[in-house]
């Protein structure tokens, strides 16, 4: 399986200046080529190479960086065409469709630039890299990262590495091809995982990952963001930019920890994992405005993806079940009634009298559905999500 690993570069001031000039030059060349491709309606790799390779070399790019710029532009136009064909840009003739297709593609000054092994070499014994720049080869650029990530890079790195600058910091992003453990085709049952807002994840084994602290922090962030937007001064915008992404990073970190805990338990007990297919939940849910804000800003899909790829790496089977009525169905007698849920935290069956925490009851239903799906031959493939125009 493929895993993306990010490390932080620690360049000196002179090295950072050389990297900045290189990244700016590559993206300026990509913007020029994108405009030429749009004007001449040539977007294939072969067509762009015949059209502009010599011009890119004349702009100060070496052979391999010039080819990477060509491929970056061609891939961007291919992705745009695929998105338009799938309906992701709306109907042809709509304002959104026209805005996306009526102008050349633009690349940010600090957008990622790929480097192959001819332009970038890693030295893990000294934790440095040697990288091509427009001013010549830059050697002994230090980098740092999590020890586990560095070990993965040293053993399994494959293909190109992307250089980018984000919020004034330099990063290298590389792809690792990691061998997967043999999948457990005879799981001893399934762990059902109920995702929510009050409790981020509740498992059928009794683990409950509370979201109370996180939700309180997210509410504080929303209030501060709204306050800064209302103020609108330069200092307020500067502060808002500095805090941008902090909430997303916090949520991503928590999702990683929760998914790691769930997968570790499933692997240790020889069970699979059953998740709800939450595709389209934002369109289906009918909630009050404060609840909509909490639902639409939490990364349920991200948590599901983290569980799925960690489970795949560990050889743990994953199935996706229909989420309909999991919170209203009794896990003992399977009686379904809206009155079974008198409050957010309490489940009380109107038929058999069974009482349980609502999220735990739902996780038992998910685990049961996951087991029956596995018995019926359904494997760990999430239903495809279609794009609606």
Buried (B, 14 or more C-beta within 10 A) or exposed (E): EEBEBBBEBBBEEEBBEBBBBBBBBBBBBBBBBBBBBBEEEBBBBEBBBEBBBEBBEEBBBBEBBBBBBBBBBBEBBEEBEEBBEEBBBBEEEEEEBEEBBEEBBEBEEBBBBBBBEEBBBBEBEEBBBBBBBBBEEBEEBBBEBEEEBBEBBEEBBEEBBBBBBEEEEBBBBBBBEBEEEEBBEEBEBBBBBBBBBBBBBBBBBEBBBEBEEBBEBBEEBBEEBEEBEEEEEEEBEEBBEEEEEEBEEBBBEBBBEBBBBBBEBBBEEEBBBBBBBBBEBEEEEEEEEEEEBBBEBBBBBBBBBBBBBBBBBBBBBBBBBEBEBBBBBBBBEEBBEEEBBEEEEEBBBBEEEBEBBBBBBBBBBBBBBBBEBBEEEEEBEBEEEEEEE
